[in-house]
């Protein structure tokens, strides 16, 4: 199935289109009122109730004229029922009439605004049906364009984040993410998506909340998969959006094979294109035991087996090479702290505390301090307090840096935390802070 047919099958928009097709339009009255011309009414009636075969026959001779007709009506019509009907017809034409998109693209030579300008204009309509039908027509056309204009893609993304991506409606989220996959199948649109933080954050947020149902989750994963073919995206995806632990959790709880398939397809691209940026995070997220477990299952799709085998081999190879410090650094950088062995290891802190303080101007220490300020999960907060305590025991002169970062004040606040584990670790960190303060007197 091509991307245009896929968009046409969105249940919400198809139901909307069916209702609009069934609604009578008083074309003759609109012609007498001067809203449409006699030629326009005749052209619409010639195809509005025809079969796909007959439409194809008409368009084989008059495809360009119908492209001009649709653009003319979208540009001048004011009545909502006319615009709705024209957008439904345009959506039908682009699905049913192979090659009609080329007639639309040929209009570029006549006007720099065509064919996208009149469609983008309708995204600002006060009528929701017009906005949605225009969005479908626009993304269908963009998905067929070998060189989609960046400014038009940006206009659609701005519209989508406001009206679709942030909507509580699973139907609108489903359409939004499906439209993204249609656009992302063509690499020219990917940098535009990647640079749009609202789109990226909104897509990740939908995956985190997982409130839209299985199909919404699937489209979100397909979006990440298509983006992950770009090297810049592969290198920055986990660093910017912390996707490795998110995707690992999705795979652990998935009940459908297609969800597992998409998760590991994303992982495969990340490992192939950006191993140093993603493999450590995958090991911290305990992806190796998950991959080992899933490899023992029988899958109907051989691609899952291939991806699992590839990932398992890569993780096993890197697990042997990964030092304890690398593992710790990856965990701190991810922000997903848990009671992994380094945190409780006296030997680890004796060997690495000074390195944490001095390497890259104390970048890892600053991330730890930042995590302590913003984290809300009790286990993350407790582990961060523990690490502050262990670090200061080995590097007392790091106290000044942590004080400047607000860490001392923060751990003292956390002694009132509702969770006992957090209170205990915060107390330990505070005591080390205070003991060093006493020595300085």
C-alpha positions as CSV (number, residue, x, y, z in Angstrom):
1,X,0.0,0.0,0.0
2,X,1.4,3.4,-0.9
3,X,1.4,6.4,1.5
4,X,-1.5,8.2,-0.1
5,X,-3.8,5.2,0.2
6,X,-2.6,4.8,3.8
7,X,-3.7,8.3,4.6
8,X,-7.0,7.8,2.9
9,X,-7.8,4.9,5.1
10,X,-7.8,6.9,8.4
11,X,-11.2,5.9,9.8
12,X,-11.9,9.4,11.3
13,X,-11.2,11.2,8.0
14,X,-12.9,8.6,5.9
15,X,-16.1,8.9,8.0
16,X,-15.9,12.6,7.6
17,X,-15.5,12.3,3.9
18,X,-18.4,9.9,3.5
19,X,-20.7,12.3,5.2
20,X,-19.6,15.2,3.0
21,X,-20.0,13.1,-0.2
22,X,-23.5,12.3,0.8
23,X,-24.5,15.9,1.5
24,X,-26.2,17.6,-1.5
25,X,-24.5,20.8,-2.7
26,X,-26.8,23.4,-4.4
27,X,-24.4,24.0,-7.3
28,X,-26.9,25.6,-9.6
29,X,-27.9,28.1,-6.9
30,X,-24.3,28.9,-6.2
31,X,-23.8,29.4,-9.9
32,X,-26.7,31.9,-10.0
33,X,-25.2,33.7,-7.0
34,X,-21.9,34.0,-8.8
35,X,-20.0,31.8,-6.3
36,X,-18.9,29.3,-9.0
37,X,-18.9,29.4,-12.8
38,X,-20.9,27.3,-15.2
39,X,-17.8,25.6,-16.4
40,X,-16.7,24.8,-12.8
41,X,-20.1,23.3,-11.9
42,X,-20.1,21.2,-15.2
43,X,-16.6,19.9,-14.5
44,X,-17.5,18.9,-10.9
45,X,-20.7,17.2,-11.9
46,X,-18.8,15.3,-14.6
47,X,-16.7,13.4,-12.0
48,X,-18.4,13.7,-8.6
49,X,-20.5,10.6,-8.8
50,X,-18.5,8.6,-11.3
51,X,-16.6,5.3,-10.7
52,X,-12.9,5.2,-10.4
53,X,-12.5,3.8,-13.9
54,X,-14.6,6.6,-15.5
55,X,-12.7,9.2,-13.5
56,X,-9.4,7.8,-14.7
57,X,-10.7,8.1,-18.3
58,X,-11.7,11.8,-17.8
59,X,-8.4,12.6,-16.1
60,X,-6.3,11.0,-18.8
61,X,-7.5,13.8,-21.1
62,X,-8.3,16.6,-18.6
63,X,-6.0,16.0,-15.6
64,X,-4.4,19.4,-15.8
65,X,-7.7,21.2,-16.1
66,X,-8.9,19.5,-12.9
67,X,-5.7,20.4,-11.2
68,X,-6.4,24.0,-12.1
69,X,-10.0,23.7,-11.1
70,X,-9.2,22.4,-7.6
71,X,-6.6,25.1,-7.1
72,X,-9.0,27.8,-8.3
73,X,-11.8,26.8,-6.0
74,X,-9.5,26.4,-3.0
75,X,-8.2,29.8,-3.6
76,X,-11.4,31.7,-4.1
77,X,-14.3,29.8,-2.4
78,X,-15.6,31.1,0.9
79,X,-18.5,28.7,1.7
80,X,-17.5,25.9,4.0
81,X,-19.6,23.3,2.2
82,X,-17.9,24.1,-1.2
83,X,-14.4,23.9,0.3
84,X,-15.2,20.6,2.2
85,X,-16.5,19.0,-1.0
86,X,-13.6,20.1,-3.2
87,X,-11.1,18.9,-0.6
88,X,-12.9,15.5,-0.5
89,X,-12.9,15.3,-4.3
90,X,-9.2,16.3,-4.4
91,X,-8.4,13.6,-1.8
92,X,-10.3,11.0,-3.9
93,X,-8.6,12.1,-7.1
94,X,-5.1,11.8,-5.8
95,X,-5.7,8.3,-4.5
96,X,-7.7,7.0,-7.5
97,X,-6.0,8.6,-10.4
98,X,-2.5,7.5,-10.8
99,X,-0.2,10.3,-11.9
100,X,-2.6,13.2,-11.2
101,X,-0.1,14.6,-8.8
102,X,2.1,15.3,-11.8
103,X,-0.6,17.5,-13.2
104,X,-0.6,19.4,-9.9
105,X,3.2,19.7,-9.9
106,X,3.2,21.1,-13.4
107,X,1.3,24.1,-12.1
108,X,4.6,25.2,-10.4
109,X,5.7,26.6,-13.8
110,X,2.7,28.9,-13.9
111,X,2.9,30.2,-10.4
112,X,5.4,29.9,-7.6
113,X,2.5,29.6,-5.1
114,X,1.0,26.5,-6.8
115,X,0.2,23.8,-6.0
116,X,0.7,24.2,-2.3
117,X,-0.4,27.8,-1.5
118,X,-4.2,27.3,-1.7
119,X,-4.0,24.1,0.3
120,X,-1.8,25.6,3.1
121,X,-4.3,28.5,3.2
122,X,-7.0,26.1,4.3
123,X,-5.0,24.9,7.3
124,X,-5.9,28.2,8.9
125,X,-9.7,27.7,8.4
126,X,-12.0,28.0,11.4
127,X,-13.8,24.9,10.2
128,X,-12.2,21.7,11.6
129,X,-13.3,19.5,8.7
130,X,-11.7,21.9,6.2
131,X,-8.4,21.9,8.2
132,X,-8.3,18.1,8.4
133,X,-9.2,17.5,4.8
134,X,-6.6,20.1,3.7
135,X,-4.0,18.4,5.9
136,X,-4.7,15.1,4.3
137,X,-4.6,16.5,0.7
138,X,-1.4,18.4,1.6
139,X,0.5,15.5,3.1
140,X,-0.6,13.2,0.3
141,X,0.8,15.6,-2.2
142,X,4.0,16.2,-0.3
143,X,4.6,12.5,0.0
144,X,4.5,12.2,-3.8
145,X,6.8,15.2,-4.3
146,X,10.4,14.2,-5.0
147,X,11.6,17.6,-3.7
148,X,9.0,18.8,-1.1
149,X,9.5,22.5,-0.4
150,X,10.9,22.9,3.1
151,X,8.7,25.9,3.9
152,X,5.6,23.9,3.1
153,X,6.7,21.0,5.2
154,X,7.4,23.5,8.1
155,X,3.9,25.0,7.7
156,X,2.4,21.6,8.0
157,X,4.5,20.7,11.0
158,X,3.5,24.0,12.7
159,X,-0.2,23.2,12.0
160,X,0.1,19.6,13.1
161,X,1.7,20.3,16.5
162,X,-1.2,22.7,17.4
163,X,-4.2,20.8,16.0
164,X,-3.2,17.2,15.8
165,X,-0.1,16.0,17.8
166,X,-1.2,17.7,21.1
167,X,-4.8,16.7,20.7
168,X,-6.3,14.3,23.3
169,X,-8.1,12.5,20.4
170,X,-6.4,9.2,19.5
171,X,-8.0,9.5,16.0
172,X,-6.3,12.8,15.4
173,X,-3.0,11.5,16.8
174,X,-3.3,8.5,14.6
175,X,-3.8,10.7,11.5
176,X,-0.9,13.0,12.5
177,X,1.7,10.3,13.0
178,X,0.5,8.4,9.9
179,X,1.0,11.6,7.9
180,X,4.5,12.0,9.4
181,X,5.4,8.5,8.2
182,X,4.2,9.4,4.7
183,X,6.5,12.4,4.6
184,X,9.5,10.8,6.3
185,X,9.7,8.0,3.7
186,X,11.4,10.6,1.6
187,X,14.8,11.7,3.1
188,X,14.5,15.4,2.0
189,X,11.9,16.0,4.7
190,X,13.8,14.3,7.6
191,X,16.1,17.2,8.5
192,X,13.1,19.5,8.8
193,X,11.4,17.0,11.2
194,X,14.6,16.5,13.2
195,X,15.1,20.3,13.7
196,X,11.6,20.8,14.9
197,X,11.7,20.2,18.6
198,X,8.0,20.5,19.1
199,X,7.3,17.7,16.6
200,X,10.1,15.5,18.0
201,X,9.1,16.1,21.7
202,X,5.4,15.6,20.9
203,X,6.1,12.3,19.1
204,X,8.2,11.1,22.0
205,X,5.6,12.2,24.5
206,X,2.9,10.2,22.8
207,X,5.1,7.1,23.0
208,X,5.8,7.7,26.7
209,X,2.1,8.2,27.6
210,X,0.9,5.4,25.3
211,X,-2.7,6.6,25.7
212,X,-3.7,6.5,22.0
213,X,-3.8,2.8,21.5
214,X,-1.7,0.2,19.6
215,X,-1.9,1.9,16.2
216,X,-0.8,5.3,17.5
217,X,2.1,3.7,19.2
218,X,3.0,1.8,16.0
219,X,3.0,5.0,13.9
220,X,5.2,6.8,16.5
221,X,7.7,4.0,16.3
222,X,7.7,4.0,12.5
223,X,8.4,7.8,12.6
224,X,11.5,7.1,14.8
225,X,12.6,4.3,12.5
226,X,12.4,6.4,9.4
227,X,14.3,9.2,11.1
228,X,17.0,6.8,12.3
229,X,18.3,6.3,8.8
230,X,19.9,9.7,9.0
231,X,23.3,9.7,10.6
232,X,22.8,13.0,12.5
233,X,19.6,11.7,13.9
234,X,21.1,8.4,14.9
235,X,23.9,10.2,16.7
236,X,21.7,12.6,18.6
237,X,18.4,10.7,19.1
238,X,19.2,9.2,22.5
239,X,21.2,12.1,23.8
240,X,18.4,14.6,23.1
241,X,15.3,12.5,23.8
242,X,16.5,9.5,25.9
243,X,14.8,7.0,23.6
244,X,16.9,3.9,24.4
245,X,15.3,3.2,27.8
246,X,11.9,4.2,26.5
247,X,12.0,1.8,23.5
248,X,13.4,-0.9,25.7
249,X,10.4,-0.5,28.0
250,X,8.0,-0.6,25.1
251,X,9.6,-3.9,23.8
252,X,9.3,-5.4,27.3
253,X,5.6,-4.8,27.5
254,X,4.7,-5.2,23.8
255,X,1.9,-7.7,23.1
256,X,2.0,-7.3,19.3
257,X,4.8,-8.6,17.1
258,X,4.8,-5.4,14.9
259,X,5.7,-3.3,17.9
260,X,8.7,-5.4,18.8
261,X,9.7,-5.4,15.1
262,X,9.7,-1.6,14.9
263,X,11.6,-1.1,18.2
264,X,14.4,-3.4,17.2
265,X,14.5,-1.9,13.7
266,X,15.2,1.4,15.3
267,X,17.8,-0.1,17.6
268,X,19.5,-1.7,14.6
269,X,19.8,1.6,12.8
270,X,21.2,3.3,15.9
271,X,23.8,0.7,16.4
272,X,24.9,0.6,12.7
273,X,25.1,4.4,12.3
274,X,26.0,5.6,15.8
275,X,27.4,2.7,17.9
276,X,29.5,4.9,20.3
277,X,26.6,7.1,21.1
278,X,24.0,4.4,21.7
279,X,25.6,1.0,22.7
280,X,26.6,2.2,26.2
281,X,23.1,3.4,26.8
282,X,21.7,0.1,25.6
283,X,23.8,-1.8,28.0
284,X,22.7,0.5,30.9
285,X,19.1,-0.1,29.9
286,X,19.8,-3.8,30.2
287,X,19.0,-4.5,26.6
288,X,21.3,-7.5,26.4
289,X,19.3,-9.7,28.7
290,X,16.1,-8.5,27.0
291,X,17.5,-9.2,23.5
292,X,18.7,-12.7,24.7
293,X,15.3,-13.5,26.1
294,X,13.4,-12.3,22.9
295,X,15.9,-14.2,20.7
296,X,14.6,-17.5,22.2
297,X,11.0,-16.8,21.0
298,X,9.6,-17.9,17.6
299,X,8.7,-14.9,15.4
300,X,6.6,-15.0,12.2
301,X,8.6,-12.1,10.8
302,X,12.2,-13.1,9.9
303,X,13.3,-9.5,10.1
304,X,12.8,-9.5,13.9
305,X,15.0,-12.6,14.2
306,X,17.7,-10.9,12.1
307,X,17.6,-7.7,14.1
308,X,17.7,-9.5,17.4
309,X,20.6,-11.6,16.3
310,X,22.5,-8.5,15.1
311,X,21.8,-6.5,18.2
312,X,22.7,-9.4,20.6
313,X,26.0,-9.9,18.9
314,X,26.9,-6.2,19.0
315,X,25.9,-5.9,22.7
316,X,27.8,-9.0,23.7
317,X,30.9,-7.7,21.9
318,X,30.7,-4.3,23.5
319,X,29.8,-5.6,27.0
320,X,33.2,-7.3,27.2
321,X,34.9,-4.0,26.2
322,X,32.8,-1.6,28.3
323,X,34.7,-0.6,31.5
324,X,32.9,0.0,34.7
325,X,33.6,3.7,34.4
326,X,32.0,3.8,30.9
327,X,29.0,2.0,32.2
328,X,28.7,4.5,35.1
329,X,29.1,7.5,32.8
330,X,26.5,6.3,30.4
331,X,24.0,5.8,33.2
332,X,24.7,9.3,34.6
333,X,24.3,10.8,31.1
334,X,21.0,9.0,30.6
335,X,19.5,10.3,33.8
336,X,18.1,6.9,34.5
337,X,19.9,6.1,37.8
338,X,19.3,2.8,39.5
339,X,21.3,0.7,42.1
340,X,23.8,-0.7,39.6
341,X,27.0,-2.1,41.1
342,X,29.3,1.0,40.8
343,X,27.1,3.2,43.1
344,X,27.7,0.9,46.1
345,X,31.3,0.0,45.3
346,X,34.0,1.6,47.5
347,X,36.7,0.5,45.1
348,X,34.9,2.2,42.2
349,X,34.8,5.5,44.0
350,X,38.4,5.3,45.1
351,X,39.5,4.6,41.5
352,X,37.2,7.0,39.7
353,X,36.0,9.9,41.9
354,X,39.0,12.1,40.9
355,X,38.4,11.3,37.3
356,X,34.8,12.3,37.6
357,X,35.9,15.6,39.0
358,X,38.6,16.5,36.5
359,X,37.6,14.9,33.2
360,X,36.0,17.3,30.7
361,X,36.0,20.0,33.4
362,X,33.8,17.9,35.7
363,X,31.0,17.5,33.1
364,X,29.8,14.2,34.6
365,X,29.7,15.7,38.1
366,X,27.6,18.6,36.7
367,X,25.2,16.2,35.1
368,X,24.8,14.4,38.4
369,X,24.1,17.7,40.2
370,X,21.6,18.6,37.5
371,X,19.9,15.2,37.8
372,X,19.5,15.7,41.6
373,X,17.8,19.1,41.0
374,X,15.3,17.9,38.4
375,X,14.6,14.2,39.1
376,X,11.3,13.2,40.6
377,X,11.6,9.4,40.7
378,X,12.6,8.4,44.3
379,X,15.1,5.8,43.2
380,X,16.9,8.3,40.9
381,X,17.0,10.9,43.7
382,X,18.3,8.4,46.2
383,X,21.0,7.1,44.0
384,X,22.1,10.7,43.1
385,X,22.3,11.5,46.8
386,X,24.4,8.4,47.4
387,X,26.8,9.4,44.6
388,X,27.2,12.9,45.9
389,X,28.1,11.4,49.3
390,X,30.6,8.9,47.8
391,X,32.2,11.5,45.6
392,X,32.8,14.0,48.4
393,X,34.3,11.3,50.6
394,X,37.0,10.8,48.0
395,X,37.3,14.4,46.6
396,X,36.6,16.8,49.5
397,X,37.8,19.8,47.3
398,X,34.8,19.1,45.0
399,X,32.5,20.5,47.7
400,X,32.8,24.1,46.4
401,X,31.7,23.1,42.9
402,X,28.7,21.2,44.2
403,X,27.7,24.1,46.5
404,X,27.8,26.5,43.6
405,X,25.5,24.1,41.7
406,X,23.0,24.2,44.6
407,X,23.6,20.6,45.5
408,X,24.2,21.1,49.3
409,X,20.9,23.0,49.6
410,X,19.1,20.4,47.6
411,X,20.3,17.4,49.6
412,X,19.3,19.2,52.8
413,X,15.8,19.7,51.4
414,X,15.6,16.1,50.5
415,X,15.9,15.1,54.2
416,X,12.2,15.9,54.3
417,X,11.3,13.7,51.3
418,X,8.3,11.4,51.8
419,X,10.3,8.3,50.8
420,X,12.4,6.8,53.5
421,X,15.2,5.7,51.1
422,X,15.6,9.2,49.8
423,X,15.7,10.7,53.3
424,X,18.4,8.2,54.4
425,X,20.6,8.9,51.4
426,X,20.1,12.7,51.6
427,X,21.1,12.6,55.3
428,X,24.3,10.7,54.4
429,X,25.1,13.3,51.7
430,X,24.4,16.2,54.1
431,X,26.6,14.7,56.8
432,X,29.5,14.6,54.4
433,X,28.9,18.1,53.3
434,X,28.8,19.3,56.9
435,X,31.8,17.3,58.0
436,X,33.9,18.9,55.4
437,X,32.5,22.3,56.3
438,X,33.6,21.7,59.9
439,X,37.1,20.8,58.8
440,X,37.4,24.1,56.9
441,X,36.8,26.2,60.1
